[in-house]
Amino acid sequence: MRPARRSAGLLLHRGEGASLEVLVGHMGGPYWARKDAGGWSVPKGEHGPDEEPLAAAAREFTEELGLPAPDLAAAVPLGEVRQSSGKVVAVWAVAADLDPASVVPGTFSLEWPPRSGRVQEFPELDRVAWLAPDAARAALVAYQRPFVDRLEALLR
């Protein structure tokens, strides 16, 4: 049996109580272009079995947002979730602030339209925003919503 693919990410948060916000990004590319609800994600990405997951989360943060990862000394694990595909995603909460306008997203290549032979570049994340927890839950892909719940429970 093949081991599950693994991803790691960082859920930045700022404020507290009623002013709590989390940083999420809208997934780039043509598949997500017209999907808002359920089309957002925690900045994250895949890593191999030999890469430490928190280090992978920091690397992916930088790749997706084009900014250095925040100080991870106080990063708090929010656990793991398993996607329907079987991939296991681990996320850490980090209290930090950044200006979404400063984001310079990484890109990926995709043949688009399909079977056209034309390869185009698309941003990994086409928008980044600070959202209140309820708005973040509505925006995030379903399997990532528990990370917001866990963060709120942790901060109570």
NUKEKE-376391 format. One record per residue: residue number from 1; x, y, z of N, C-alpha, C in turn; chain. Coordinates in steps of 0.001 Angstrom, whole numbers, plus 524288, in hexadecimal, padded with zeros to 5 digits. Example, Ala and Ser with C-alpha at 12.3 -4.5 7.8 and 13.67 -1.06 7.14 Angstrom:
<pts>
<1, <83386, 7E9C6, 81E78>, <8300C, 7EE6C, 81E78>, <83390, 7F31C, 81E78>, A>
<2, <83232, 7F736, 81BA8>, <83566, 7FBDC, 81BE4>, <83264, 8001E, 81EBE>, A>
</pts>
This chain:
<pts>
<1, <80344, 7FB5F, 80000>, <80000, 80000, 80000>, <8036E, 804DC, 80000>, A>
<2, <8023B, 80883, 7FC85>, <8051E, 80D66, 7FC41>, <803BE, 810E5, 800D8>, A>
<3, <807A9, 81389, 802FF>, <80663, 81746, 8072C>, <80342, 81BD4, 804F2>, A>
<4, <80005, 81E20, 8083D>, <7FCCA, 82296, 80699>, <8003C, 82730, 80520>, A>
<5, <7FE9E, 82A13, 8011F>, <8013B, 82EFD, 7FFEA>, <8002D, 832B3, 80473>, A>
<6, <803DE, 8363F, 8055F>, <8036D, 839BE, 809D2>, <80445, 83F69, 80827>, A>
<7, <80155, 842ED, 80AA9>, <801F4, 8488B, 809F2>, <80260, 84B13, 80F4E>, A>
<8, <804A7, 84FC1, 80F64>, <80520, 852B2, 81442>, <80432, 85870, 81313>, A>
<9, <801DB, 85B2E, 816D9>, <800AE, 860AE, 815FF>, <80095, 863D7, 81AFB>, A>
<10, <80035, 868EF, 81A3C>, <7FFFB, 86CA9, 81E94>, <7FAE1, 86FB1, 81E56>, A>
<11, <7F82F, 86FE6, 822C1>, <7F376, 87312, 8233D>, <7F4D9, 877C8, 8269C>, A>
<12, <7F5DC, 87C34, 82408>, <7F70F, 880F5, 826E9>, <7F213, 8831E, 82948>, A>
<13, <7F29E, 88560, 82DE8>, <7EE1F, 887D2, 8306F>, <7EFE0, 88CCA, 83322>, A>
<14, <7EC22, 8905C, 833AC>, <7ED1C, 89544, 8365F>, <7E816, 896CE, 83936>, A>
<15, <7E8B2, 89A22, 83D2D>, <7E42A, 89BCA, 8403B>, <7E288, 89790, 84406>, A>
<16, <7DE67, 898BE, 846E0>, <7DC59, 894E5, 84A99>, <7D693, 895EA, 84B6C>, A>
<17, <7D3F6, 89201, 84D7C>, <7CE5C, 89287, 84E64>, <7CB77, 893DB, 84966>, A>
<18, <7C823, 897E0, 849B0>, <7C4F7, 8996A, 84531>, <7C839, 89BB5, 840BF>, A>
<19, <7CD24, 89D3C, 841D5>, <7D06C, 89F76, 83DAF>, <7D431, 89B73, 83B51>, A>
<20, <7D3A8, 89675, 83CC1>, <7D70B, 8925F, 83A99>, <7D65C, 89201, 834B7>, A>
<21, <7DAC2, 891A7, 831EA>, <7DAC0, 890D0, 82C44>, <7DEEF, 88CCF, 82AEE>, A>
<22, <7DE04, 889F0, 826AA>, <7E1DC, 88637, 824B1>, <7E329, 887A3, 81F0B>, A>
<23, <7E7ED, 8865D, 81D72>, <7E9AE, 88784, 81823>, <7E8D6, 882BD, 814AD>, A>
<24, <7E5E5, 88373, 81082>, <7E4E1, 87F3B, 80CCA>, <7E59E, 88155, 80743>, A>
<25, <7E671, 87DBD, 80396>, <7E74D, 87F48, 7FE33>, <7E38F, 87C83, 7FA84>, A>
<26, <7E1CB, 87F51, 7F685>, <7DE75, 87CF5, 7F286>, <7E1F8, 87A1B, 7EEAA>, A>
<27, <7E0C3, 87530, 7ED9E>, <7E401, 871FF, 7EA3C>, <7E3D8, 87413, 7E4AB>, A>
<28, <7E866, 87473, 7E244>, <7E8E5, 8768E, 7DD0C>, <7E7F9, 87275, 7D8D6>, A>
<29, <7E7A6, 8744D, 7D421>, <7E706, 870D4, 7CFAD>, <7E165, 87080, 7CDE3>, A>
<30, <7E0A1, 86E3E, 7C94E>, <7DB73, 86E36, 7C6E0>, <7D769, 86AE4, 7C9B9>, A>
<31, <7D902, 866E3, 7CC8E>, <7D532, 86393, 7CF3B>, <7D267, 8667C, 7D39F>, A>
<32, <7D502, 86A4F, 7D5F2>, <7D2DD, 86D16, 7DA6F>, <7D10A, 87295, 7D910>, A>
<33, <7D1B8, 8744A, 7D43B>, <7D0BD, 879B7, 7D2BA>, <7CB42, 87B99, 7D40D>, A>
<34, <7C75E, 87859, 7D379>, <7C1F2, 87A02, 7D468>, <7BFAE, 877CC, 7D978>, A>
<35, <7C2FF, 87592, 7DCAB>, <7C127, 87337, 7E18D>, <7C346, 8766A, 7E61A>, A>
<36, <7BFC2, 878C4, 7E912>, <7C17A, 87BB6, 7ED99>, <7C0C7, 8785F, 7F280>, A>
<37, <7BBF5, 87744, 7F3FE>, <7BB03, 873F0, 7F893>, <7BD65, 86E96, 7F780>, A>
<38, <7C0B7, 86CD5, 7FB0A>, <7C34B, 867CE, 7FA62>, <7C801, 867FE, 7F6C9>, A>
<39, <7C9A7, 86CA3, 7F52F>, <7CE1A, 86D32, 7F1AB>, <7D2DF, 86FAD, 7F430>, A>
<40, <7D2D2, 87013, 7F95C>, <7D71E, 8727C, 7FC40>, <7DA07, 86E4E, 7FF4E>, A>
<41, <7DEE2, 86F7C, 800B7>, <7E22F, 86BA8, 80353>, <7E5EC, 86E4A, 80723>, A>
<42, <7E799, 86B4B, 80AEF>, <7EC02, 86CC2, 80E38>, <7F0D7, 86C4D, 80AB4>, A>
<43, <7F494, 86FEF, 80AF4>, <7F961, 86F3E, 807E0>, <7FC21, 86A34, 8098E>, A>
<44, <7FC9D, 86688, 805EF>, <7FEBB, 86161, 8072A>, <800C0, 85EC7, 80244>, A>
<45, <80364, 85A6A, 802F7>, <8053B, 85779, 7FE79>, <80790, 8524A, 80013>, A>
<46, <80895, 84F1C, 7FC24>, <80A87, 849CC, 7FD15>, <81035, 849C9, 7FED7>, A>
<47, <81175, 8459A, 801AF>, <816DF, 844B5, 80348>, <817DC, 83ED8, 80348>, A>
<48, <81CCA, 83D87, 802E2>, <81E5D, 8380E, 802E2>, <81F15, 835F6, 8085B>, A>
<49, <81FFD, 830DE, 808C6>, <82084, 82E69, 80DEF>, <82564, 83028, 810E6>, A>
<50, <8293F, 83239, 80E2A>, <82E18, 833CE, 810BE>, <82E30, 83989, 81257>, A>
<51, <82A1B, 83C7F, 81107>, <829EC, 84202, 81279>, <82696, 842B6, 81752>, A>
<52, <828A2, 84598, 81B0B>, <825C0, 8469B, 81FE6>, <820F6, 849E0, 81E7D>, A>
<53, <81C47, 8484A, 8203E>, <81779, 84AEE, 81E8A>, <81740, 850CA, 81FA8>, A>
<54, <8190D, 85291, 82430>, <818D2, 85832, 8254F>, <81C7E, 85B2A, 821A4>, A>
<55, <82101, 858F1, 82077>, <82492, 85B65, 81CB7>, <82201, 85B99, 81750>, A>
<56, <81F41, 8577B, 815DC>, <81C75, 85763, 810DC>, <81835, 85B8A, 810C6>, A>
<57, <81578, 85C3B, 81527>, <81161, 8603A, 81579>, <813B9, 865A1, 81491>, A>
<58, <81845, 866A8, 816E2>, <81AE1, 86BBA, 81623>, <81C91, 86C66, 81073>, A>
<59, <81EC0, 8684A, 80E22>, <8206F, 86881, 808AA>, <81BC8, 86997, 80512>, A>
<60, <81786, 866CE, 805FA>, <812E4, 8677B, 802B5>, <81081, 86CE5, 80360>, A>
<61, <81099, 86EF4, 80818>, <80EB1, 87443, 8090A>, <811A5, 8780F, 8058C>, A>
<62, <816CF, 8779A, 80585>, <81A12, 87B09, 8025B>, <81909, 87A3B, 7FC8C>, A>
<63, <81889, 8755A, 7FADA>, <81780, 87447, 7F554>, <8123A, 87673, 7F39D>, A>
<64, <80E3E, 875CB, 7F6D8>, <808FF, 8776A, 7F543>, <8081E, 87D47, 7F5BA>, A>
<65, <80A6E, 87FC4, 7F9B0>, <8096B, 88552, 7FA9E>, <80DD7, 888E6, 7F8E3>, A>
<66, <8126F, 886A4, 7F7D5>, <816D8, 889DD, 7F641>, <818FE, 88D2F, 7FAA4>, A>
<67, <817E3, 88BB9, 7FF67>, <819B3, 88E8C, 8040A>, <81C44, 88AAB, 807C3>, A>
<68, <81FEE, 88C6F, 80AF6>, <8222E, 888D4, 80EBE>, <81E0B, 8871A, 812B1>, A>
<69, <81E90, 8824B, 81472>, <81B01, 88056, 8187E>, <81BE9, 8836A, 81D81>, A>
<70, <817D3, 88412, 820A6>, <8188C, 886BE, 825A8>, <81BD5, 88367, 82957>, A>
<71, <81D5E, 885B2, 82DA9>, <8204D, 882E0, 831AB>, <81D02, 87E48, 83393>, A>
<72, <81F32, 8799F, 83344>, <81C44, 874E6, 834AC>, <81D66, 87301, 83A37>, A>
<73, <82039, 8761A, 83D43>, <82195, 87473, 84292>, <81CBC, 8734C, 845D6>, A>
<74, <81886, 87629, 844EC>, <813C0, 87568, 847FE>, <80F75, 872BD, 844CB>, A>
<75, <810E1, 8701F, 84085>, <80CF9, 86D60, 83D58>, <80A6B, 86910, 84094>, A>
<76, <80546, 868AA, 8401A>, <80248, 864D4, 8431B>, <7FFC0, 860FA, 83F4D>, A>
<77, <800B4, 85BEA, 84007>, <7FE50, 85821, 83C78>, <7F865, 857F9, 83D10>, A>
<78, <7F5B9, 85806, 8389C>, <7F008, 8577E, 8388D>, <7EE70, 85206, 836D1>, A>
<79, <7F22E, 84E8C, 8368A>, <7F109, 8491E, 83534>, <7F0E4, 84834, 82F5B>, A>
<80, <7EE87, 843DA, 82DFF>, <7EE45, 8422A, 8288D>, <7E8A9, 84115, 826FC>, A>
<81, <7E7A7, 84158, 821E9>, <7E2C0, 83F83, 81F9E>, <7E424, 83C46, 81AD5>, A>
<82, <7E0AD, 838CA, 8196D>, <7E16F, 83590, 814C6>, <7DD80, 83743, 810A9>, A>
<83, <7DF8A, 8389A, 80BFE>, <7DC34, 83A07, 8079D>, <7D997, 8351E, 80576>, A>
<84, <7D58F, 835DE, 8025B>, <7D2EC, 83167, 7FFF2>, <7D6A3, 82E59, 7FC6C>, A>
<85, <7DAAD, 830F6, 7FA60>, <7DE8D, 82E58, 7F710>, <7E23D, 82AEC, 7FA3E>, A>
<86, <7E214, 82B7A, 7FF75>, <7E597, 82889, 802D4>, <7EA3D, 82BB8, 804A6>, A>
<87, <7EB31, 8303A, 80240>, <7EF93, 8337F, 803E5>, <7EEA9, 8355E, 8097A>, A>
<88, <7F2D0, 83568, 80C9D>, <7F296, 83738, 81204>, <7F4EE, 83CB1, 8123B>, A>
<89, <7F1FC, 8405B, 81481>, <7F3A8, 845CD, 814D2>, <7F44A, 8474F, 81A8F>, A>
<90, <7F8E9, 84951, 81BEB>, <7FA0F, 84B3C, 82130>, <7FA94, 8512C, 820EE>, A>
<91, <7F877, 853DB, 824DB>, <7F895, 85992, 824EE>, <7FA3B, 85B73, 82A55>, A>
<92, <7FD3A, 85FC3, 82A55>, <7FEDF, 86251, 82F25>, <7FC93, 867C8, 82F49>, A>
<93, <7FAE8, 8697D, 833DE>, <7F900, 86ECC, 834B4>, <7FDA2, 8723B, 8362E>, A>
<94, <7FDC0, 876E7, 833E5>, <801F2, 87A9B, 83504>, <7FF82, 88006, 8357D>, A>
<95, <80063, 8828B, 839F4>, <7FE9D, 887F4, 83A9E>, <80265, 88B76, 8379E>, A>
<96, <80062, 88E28, 833B0>, <803A8, 89188, 8306D>, <8001B, 8952A, 82D5F>, A>
<97, <8026B, 89917, 82B0F>, <7FF73, 89CBC, 827DE>, <80274, 89D98, 822D5>, A>
<98, <7FFAC, 89E5B, 81EAB>, <80211, 89FE1, 819BB>, <7FDFC, 8A29E, 81674>, A>
<99, <7FFE1, 8A5BC, 812E0>, <7FC78, 8A8A9, 80F63>, <7FB7C, 8A55B, 80A84>, A>
<100, <7F69E, 8A3BF, 80985>, <7F58C, 8A09F, 804DA>, <7F768, 8A32E, 7FFC4>, A>
<101, <7F7C4, 8A85F, 7FFA8>, <7F997, 8AB0B, 7FAF5>, <7FF5C, 8AA04, 7F9E5>, A>
<102, <8023F, 8A826, 7FDD3>, <807D7, 8A716, 7FD20>, <808E6, 8A1A5, 7FAEB>, A>
<103, <804E3, 89E85, 7FA5A>, <80582, 8992C, 7F86C>, <806F2, 89933, 7F29F>, A>
<104, <80ADE, 89615, 7F14A>, <80C82, 89545, 7EBE0>, <80C56, 88F5A, 7EB06>, A>
<105, <807D0, 88D5B, 7E95F>, <80718, 887B0, 7E958>, <80AB0, 884D0, 7E588>, A>
<106, <80C0D, 88010, 7E72D>, <80ED0, 87C93, 7E3A8>, <80B15, 87AD4, 7DF5D>, A>
<107, <80D2D, 8784B, 7DB65>, <809EE, 8769D, 7D703>, <80AA4, 870C9, 7D5F9>, A>
<108, <80713, 86EAE, 7D2E8>, <8077F, 8694A, 7D111>, <805FD, 8692E, 7CB51>, A>
<109, <807E1, 8653E, 7C893>, <806BE, 86499, 7C302>, <8027B, 8608F, 7C24E>, A>
<110, <7FF0D, 86196, 7BE88>, <7FAB7, 85E0E, 7BD73>, <7F952, 85E6D, 7B7AE>, A>
<111, <7F866, 859F7, 7B54B>, <7F67B, 859FF, 7AFED>, <7F0D1, 85BE2, 7B01B>, A>
<112, <7EFEE, 86064, 7AD91>, <7EAAD, 862A6, 7ADA8>, <7E9A1, 86584, 7A894>, A>
<113, <7E542, 864AC, 7A631>, <7E143, 860CB, 7A776>, <7E357, 85B2A, 7A702>, A>
<114, <7E094, 8578D, 7A995>, <7E253, 8521A, 7A972>, <7E303, 85020, 7A3D7>, A>
<115, <7E700, 84D14, 7A311>, <7E84C, 84A94, 79E08>, <7E956, 84E85, 799A6>, A>
<116, <7EA86, 8536C, 79B1E>, <7EB94, 8576B, 79730>, <7F153, 85792, 795A4>, A>
<117, <7F4AC, 85545, 798F3>, <7FA45, 8559E, 79818>, <7FC8E, 85AD2, 799D9>, A>
<118, <7F950, 85E40, 79BCE>, <7FB03, 86374, 79D89>, <7FBBE, 8636E, 7A378>, A>
<119, <8007A, 86471, 7A540>, <801A2, 86488, 7AADA>, <801A8, 86A30, 7ACAB>, A>
<120, <7FEBB, 86B38, 7B0D0>, <7FE5D, 8707E, 7B2F7>, <80024, 8707D, 7B8A2>, A>
<121, <801B5, 87507, 7BA7E>, <80331, 875D1, 7BFF5>, <7FE8B, 8782C, 7C2DB>, A>
<122, <7FD96, 8762D, 7C78A>, <7F968, 87830, 7CADF>, <7FB88, 8790E, 7D05B>, A>
<123, <7F968, 87CE3, 7D340>, <7FB29, 87DB0, 7D8A3>, <7F934, 87943, 7DC1F>, A>
<124, <7FC7E, 877BC, 7DFDE>, <7FAD5, 873BC, 7E3A7>, <7F60E, 875AA, 7E6AD>, A>
<125, <7F645, 87A93, 7E84D>, <7F1E5, 87D2B, 7EAEB>, <7F0F0, 88242, 7E807>, A>
<126, <7EC0B, 8833E, 7E677>, <7EB12, 8880D, 7E391>, <7E916, 88C83, 7E6F9>, A>
<127, <7E7AD, 88B56, 7EBCF>, <7E623, 88F51, 7EFA7>, <7E782, 88D44, 7F509>, A>
<128, <7E8DB, 890C5, 7F87C>, <7E9EE, 88F6E, 7FDED>, <7E6F0, 89358, 8013C>, A>
<129, <7E467, 8916B, 80566>, <7E13D, 894F1, 8089D>, <7E11C, 89329, 80E49>, A>
<130, <7E06B, 896F0, 811A9>, <7DF4B, 895E4, 8172A>, <7D966, 89562, 817AA>, A>
<131, <7D795, 89106, 819E4>, <7D1FF, 89020, 81A8D>, <7D0CE, 88EB0, 82038>, A>
<132, <7CC3A, 89055, 82206>, <7CA50, 88E95, 8271B>, <7C960, 888AF, 826CA>, A>
<133, <7C982, 885EC, 82B30>, <7C8F9, 88033, 82B0F>, <7C435, 87E2D, 82817>, A>
<134, <7BF9F, 8807E, 828DE>, <7BAFC, 87E92, 8261A>, <7BB80, 87F52, 82036>, A>
<135, <7BD97, 883C7, 81E9C>, <7BE62, 884BC, 81908>, <7C282, 88108, 816D7>, A>
<136, <7C68E, 87FEE, 819EB>, <7CAA7, 87C50, 81829>, <7C86E, 876D8, 81773>, A>
<137, <7C53A, 87515, 81B1C>, <7C2DE, 86FD8, 81A8F>, <7BFA5, 86F79, 81594>, A>
<138, <7BCB7, 87392, 81455>, <7B983, 8738C, 80F97>, <7BCE3, 8739D, 80AB0>, A>
<139, <7C169, 87621, 80AED>, <7C4CE, 876B2, 80664>, <7C844, 871F0, 80578>, A>
<140, <7CA18, 86F7E, 809A8>, <7CDE9, 86B3D, 80935>, <7CBAD, 86650, 806BF>, A>
<141, <7CF23, 86357, 8043D>, <7CDA1, 85E17, 80284>, <7CBFA, 85B1C, 8076E>, A>
<142, <7C81B, 857CB, 806F3>, <7C585, 8556C, 80B7A>, <7C93F, 852C3, 80F48>, A>
<143, <7CD0E, 84FD5, 80D52>, <7D057, 84CD5, 810EB>, <7D3D0, 85050, 81447>, A>
<144, <7D4A4, 8554F, 812D1>, <7D7F8, 858C9, 815ED>, <7D4F8, 85BC0, 81A24>, A>
<145, <7CFDD, 85B91, 81A0C>, <7CCBE, 85E79, 81DE7>, <7CDEB, 85CEC, 82387>, A>
<146, <7CF07, 857F4, 824A5>, <7D045, 8568C, 82A11>, <7D500, 8596F, 82C54>, A>
<147, <7D890, 85B38, 828F9>, <7DD0C, 85E18, 82B03>, <7DB56, 86340, 82D78>, A>
<148, <7D76A, 865CF, 82B52>, <7D55B, 86AA8, 82D94>, <7D2B0, 86972, 832C3>, A>
<149, <7CFB3, 86531, 832EE>, <7CD34, 86392, 837CF>, <7D148, 86296, 83C08>, A>
<150, <7D566, 85FCB, 83AAB>, <7D980, 85E7F, 83E74>, <7DC4A, 8635E, 8404F>, A>
<151, <7DD3B, 8671F, 83CBE>, <7DFC6, 86C00, 83E4A>, <7DC51, 86EEA, 84226>, A>
<152, <7D751, 86F5C, 84105>, <7D3C7, 8721A, 844A3>, <7D3AF, 86F7A, 849F8>, A>
<153, <7D389, 86A4D, 84A14>, <7D38F, 8677B, 84F0B>, <7D89F, 86874, 85208>, A>
<154, <7DCE7, 868AA, 84F43>, <7E1FE, 8698F, 851A6>, <7E25A, 86EFE, 85414>, A>
<155, <7DFF5, 872D8, 85192>, <7E069, 87848, 85354>, <7DC5E, 879BD, 8577F>, A>
<156, <7D8D6, 8763E, 858BE>, <7D4DF, 87777, 85CC5>, <7D73E, 877AE, 8621D>, A>
</pts>
